[in-house]
């Protein structure tokens, strides 16, 4: 992704909104919007946003798992399966 081609001033967004939306959907790359020469916002298409949210959720799950391993909150799979079998028998 070449970010330099995806930087536009807010005036461009105002005057070319429909074109920007089409471009976001087709390229699936975020666009940086500047105001007075400073980056102020990032816009992206919905599909890319949803994919990013899913990726973030998976990363959070992985981080939680790593934290649990570091804290010693793990058990061998055989032990876990044995607990599950015991619970099923009690039902």
N, C-alpha and C positions, 0 to 999 in steps of 0.2 A: 504494500500500500504506500503510495507516494503522497504523503500528507500535504506537501507544498501545493499540489494542484487542487486540494480540497479546502483551501482557505479562501473565504469570501467575506467582503464587508457586509454589514447589515443592510446597506442600501441595495446591494445586489439581491439579497434575499427578498427584500420588500418588492422590488420591481420584477423579479423572476421566480416568484414562489412556485408556480405550477411546474416550471422547468426544473427547479431544484428538487421538488418532490419526485418527479420522474427519474431524475438522475440518481437520487438516493436509492430508489427502488431497483433500478437497473444495475448500478455498480455495487450496491450493498457495502458501501464504505461511508464512514461518518464524514460530516462536513463541519469545519470549524468556522464559526461566525465571529467576525471582529467588530469592535466598536471603538472608534477613535484610535485605530491601530493596535488595539489590545485584544487578544483572544477572550471572548466573553461567554460563548456557548458552543456546544457540540450538538448537532442534530444528526439523526440516523433514521433509517427506515424501520418499520415495526418488526419485520422478520429478523433483522439483525439484532434488534433490541431484545426480542424474545430469546434468541440463541445466546446472547450475552448473559441474560438472566439465568438461563438453564446452566450455563457454564459456571457462573458464580455460585449457584446452589450446589453444584457438584464439588466445587473447590471448598466450600464451607464444610460439606460432609467429610471430605478428605482431611481437612485441617482438624476437625473434631476427632476423627479416628486417630490421627497422629498424636493428638494431645492425650487421648485415652491410653494409647500405647506407652507414651512417655510417663504417664502417671501410674502405670501398672494396672490399669482397669481392663485387663484382658484375661481370657482363659483359653485353654486349648479347645479346638473344635470338638474333640471327642467328649470333653466335659460338657460343653454347651449342648450337644446333641443328646447326651444322657439326661440332662435337666429337662429338655423338651419332651423326651420320651416319658419321663416320670410324670410330668404335668398332664400329658395326654392320657395316661393310665388312670389318673385321679378323677378324670371327668366322667 
